[in-house]
């Protein structure tokens, strides 16, 4: 078994450029995180819901080629999910989804030191209800729990619909990475930094990271401190998978600093600002390389300067 377990959707991104041309790429936020982790040298299992149809085989082969282990329980969907990503002239994407999701029964083994989830599958209905929440709560006895809401308003409904499930997962997580856009949608009219600070204070997160595009990232730490790191310079081809690449870089860097696993929870909560800065800088480099490419195509470790 792998040290990382990622739980959530895998699908095909159908990318429609502003010129009207289309191309298909394997995608899905959690699957992209798993891919990024594997390319950064981490051992990763993916628990997802995927078909064995032609698109599903393309996704599975793409992930396996970089070292992601798709758990056998994942291969039960009737067809592979798709996300139509429409790009504007700047490369920014908006999405329409045709999603199939069912959470396979699974218990994270003792060897797993990180369980990550996020995006659509994290708040989707399951049978039994709250099955994903129970999975991560159980895994938290031995593993660090990480979460990226990566909200999709076009498929998730209203903020009122989503807010309770997001709050439950934040409360179960040690590390949360969230974009300022997600926070602005989830809590309109409230400063995103204040929302993140509330998550640390009220839910007990060790680290909440707010990504702000070209304005860099903000860390809210367990003891109330804040740290900021600028964005890494990048030439943007498109933003598909950028946040997922940042997430994978963040997790890999935390692991390299020996801050992952339930037995390291105290060390994670006591993280110092120089370490935060080094970790964020690494994650930003991973994201910058990804936005310079078409689709969700994160870099391999040899393409990124090592974590300092």
C-alpha positions in Angstrom: 0.0 0.0 0.0 1.0 3.6 -0.7 1.7 6.3 1.9 -0.8 8.7 0.2 -4.4 7.9 -0.4 -6.4 10.3 -2.6 -10.2 10.0 -2.7 -12.4 11.6 -5.3 -13.4 12.0 -8.9 -11.4 11.1 -12.1 -12.8 12.2 -15.4 -12.0 13.5 -18.9 -11.6 17.3 -19.3 -12.9 18.3 -22.7 -11.1 21.6 -23.2 -12.7 24.1 -25.5 -10.5 27.0 -26.5 -11.7 30.5 -27.2 -11.1 29.7 -30.9 -13.7 26.9 -30.8 -11.2 24.0 -31.0 -11.5 21.1 -28.6 -9.1 18.6 -27.0 -9.6 15.9 -24.4 -7.3 15.4 -21.4 -7.6 13.1 -18.3 -8.6 15.2 -15.3 -10.6 15.5 -12.1 -9.3 17.5 -9.2 -8.4 14.6 -6.9 -7.0 12.5 -9.8 -4.9 15.5 -10.7 -3.6 15.8 -7.2 -2.7 12.0 -7.2 -1.0 12.5 -10.6 1.0 15.4 -9.3 2.1 13.6 -6.2 3.2 10.5 -8.1 5.3 12.7 -10.5 6.9 14.4 -7.5 8.1 10.9 -6.3 5.4 10.0 -3.8 3.6 6.6 -3.6 -0.1 7.2 -4.2 -3.3 5.2 -4.2 -6.4 6.7 -5.8 -9.9 5.7 -4.7 -12.3 7.0 -7.4 -15.3 5.9 -9.5 -14.2 5.2 -13.1 -15.5 3.2 -16.0 -13.6 0.7 -18.1 -15.0 2.3 -21.3 -12.5 3.9 -23.8 -12.3 7.2 -22.0 -11.9 5.4 -18.7 -9.0 3.4 -20.1 -7.3 6.6 -21.3 -7.6 8.1 -17.8 -6.4 4.9 -16.1 -3.5 4.5 -18.4 -2.5 8.2 -18.0 -2.5 7.9 -14.2 -0.7 4.5 -14.2 2.0 5.8 -16.5 3.1 8.2 -13.8 2.8 5.7 -11.0 -0.6 6.2 -9.5 -2.2 3.0 -8.3 -6.0 3.0 -8.9 -7.6 0.8 -6.3 -9.6 -2.0 -7.9 -12.8 -1.1 -6.1 -12.8 2.1 -8.2 -13.7 0.5 -11.5 -17.5 0.2 -11.4 -18.9 3.2 -13.1 -21.3 2.8 -16.1 -19.5 5.5 -18.1 -16.6 7.9 -17.5 -17.4 11.3 -16.2 -16.6 14.4 -18.3 -15.9 18.1 -17.6 -16.3 20.6 -20.4 -13.7 23.3 -19.7 -14.3 26.5 -21.7 -11.3 28.7 -21.9 -11.5 32.5 -22.3 -8.8 34.4 -24.3 -6.6 34.6 -21.1 -6.7 30.9 -20.5 -9.1 31.0 -17.5 -11.5 28.1 -17.4 -15.2 27.7 -16.6 -16.7 24.2 -16.3 -19.8 22.1 -17.1 -19.9 18.6 -15.6 -21.4 15.2 -16.5 -20.4 13.4 -13.4 -20.8 9.8 -12.2 -19.8 9.3 -8.6 -20.1 6.5 -6.0 -17.8 6.1 -3.1 -16.4 2.5 -3.0 -16.2 0.9 0.4 -12.6 1.3 1.7 -10.7 1.6 4.9 -7.3 3.3 4.8 -4.6 0.9 5.9 -2.1 1.6 8.6 0.7 2.4 6.1 -1.3 5.4 4.8 0.1 8.6 6.4 -1.9 11.1 4.3 -5.5 11.0 3.1 -6.5 13.8 0.7 -9.9 14.6 -0.7 -11.7 17.5 -2.3 -13.9 19.0 -5.0 -17.1 17.5 -6.2 -16.9 14.0 -4.7 -16.1 15.4 -1.3 -19.6 17.0 -1.0 -21.6 14.6 -3.3 -24.3 12.4 -1.9 -23.2 8.9 -0.8 -24.7 5.7 0.4 -24.6 5.6 3.4 -24.8 9.3 4.1 -21.5 10.9 5.2 -19.5 7.8 4.1 -16.6 10.0 3.0 -16.6 12.0 6.2 -16.5 8.7 8.2 -13.7 7.4 6.0 -11.5 10.5 6.7 -12.4 10.6 10.4 -11.3 7.0 10.8 -8.1 7.5 8.8 -7.2 10.5 11.0 -6.2 8.1 13.8 -3.0 7.3 11.9 -2.9 9.8 8.9 -2.8 13.5 8.2 -6.1 14.6 6.6 -6.0 17.2 3.9 -8.8 18.9 2.0 -9.3 21.2 -0.9 -12.9 22.3 -1.4 -12.3 23.3 -5.0 -15.9 24.3 -5.3 -17.9 24.0 -8.6 -21.0 26.2 -8.4 -22.4 24.9 -11.7 -22.9 21.4 -10.2 -23.0 21.9 -6.4 -26.0 24.2 -6.0 -26.0 27.2 -3.7 -23.5 28.1 -1.0 -26.1 27.3 1.6 -26.4 23.8 0.1 -22.6 23.2 0.3 -21.5 25.0 3.4 -22.4 22.3 6.0 -20.5 19.6 4.2 -17.5 21.8 3.6 -17.5 22.7 7.3 -17.6 19.1 8.4 -14.6 18.2 6.2 -12.6 21.3 7.3 -13.2 20.2 10.9 -11.9 16.7 10.1 -8.8 18.1 8.3 -5.4 19.0 9.5 -4.4 20.9 6.3 -6.9 22.8 4.1 -5.9 24.5 0.8 -8.6 26.8 -0.6 -8.7 29.5 -3.2 -9.9 33.0 -2.4 -12.5 32.6 -5.2 -14.0 29.5 -3.4 -14.1 31.4 -0.1 -15.8 34.4 -1.7 -18.5 32.2 -3.2 -19.0 30.2 0.0 -19.1 33.2 2.3 -20.0 36.2 0.1 -19.1 39.6 1.5 -16.6 38.2 4.0 -12.8 38.7 3.7 -11.4 35.3 2.6 -8.6 35.6 5.1 -11.1 36.0 7.9 -12.9 32.9 6.9 -9.7 30.9 6.8 -8.7 32.3 10.2 -12.1 31.2 11.6 -11.4 27.7 10.2 -8.1 27.6 12.2 -9.6 28.9 15.4 -13.0 27.2 15.4 -12.2 23.9 13.6 -8.7 23.4 14.9 -6.9 23.1 11.5 -3.1 23.0 11.8 -2.7 24.9 8.5 -5.1 26.7 6.1 -3.6 27.9 2.9 -5.4 30.5 0.8 -4.3 30.7 -2.8 -4.8 34.1 -4.5 -3.7 33.6 -8.1 -1.1 36.2 -9.1 -1.1 37.7 -5.6 0.5 34.5 -4.1 -0.6 32.5 -1.1 -1.5 33.2 2.5 -1.0 30.7 5.3 -3.0 30.8 8.5 -1.2 28.9 11.2 -2.5 27.1 14.3 -1.1 29.7 16.7 -2.7 32.6 14.9 0.3 33.6 12.9 0.1 34.5 9.2 2.7 34.0 6.4 2.6 35.2 2.8 4.5 33.9 -0.2 4.4 35.6 -3.6 3.3 33.7 -6.7 6.0 32.2 -8.9 6.4 34.0 -12.3 4.6 32.1 -15.1 3.5 32.3 -18.7 -0.1 31.1 -18.7 -1.3 28.7 -21.4 -4.3 27.7 -19.3 -5.3 27.4 -15.7 -6.7 23.8 -15.9 -5.3 21.8 -13.0 -3.3 24.8 -11.5 -4.8 24.5 -8.0 -4.4 20.7 -8.0 -0.8 21.1 -9.0 -0.3 23.5 -6.1 -2.0 21.0 -3.8 0.3 18.2 -4.8 3.4 20.4 -4.4 2.2 21.5 -1.0 1.6 17.9 0.2 4.9 16.6 -1.2 6.8 19.4 0.4 5.1 18.8 3.8 6.1 15.2 3.5 9.7 16.0 2.7 9.8 18.2 5.8 8.6 15.1 7.9 5.3 16.8 8.9 2.9 14.1 7.7 1.2 11.3 9.7 -0.8 11.4 12.9 2.3 11.0 14.9 3.7 14.3 13.4 0.5 16.3 14.2 2.3 18.3 16.9 5.2 19.2 14.7 2.8 20.3 11.9 0.9 22.6 14.4 4.3 24.1 15.4 5.5 24.7 11.9 7.7 27.8 11.7 7.6 30.6 9.1 10.8 29.7 7.2 9.5 26.2 6.7 6.1 27.5 5.6 7.9 29.8 3.1 10.0 27.0 1.7 7.0 24.7 1.3 4.8 27.4 -0.3 7.6 28.4 -2.7 7.9 24.8 -3.9 4.1 24.4 -4.4 4.1 27.7 -6.3 6.8 26.5 -8.6 4.9 23.3 -9.3 1.8 25.3 -10.2 3.7 27.8 -12.3 5.1 25.0 -14.5 1.6 23.5 -14.8 -0.1 26.7 -16.1 2.5 27.0 -18.7 1.2 23.8 -20.3 -2.1 22.7 -21.9 -4.4 20.8 -19.6 -3.7 19.3 -16.2 0.0 18.3 -16.8 2.0 18.8 -13.6 5.8 18.5 -13.6 8.0 15.6 -12.6 10.3 16.2 -9.6 13.4 16.6 -11.8 11.7 19.7 -13.4 11.2 21.4 -10.1 14.0 22.8 -7.8 14.1 20.7 -4.7 12.4 21.7 -1.4 14.8 23.8 0.6 
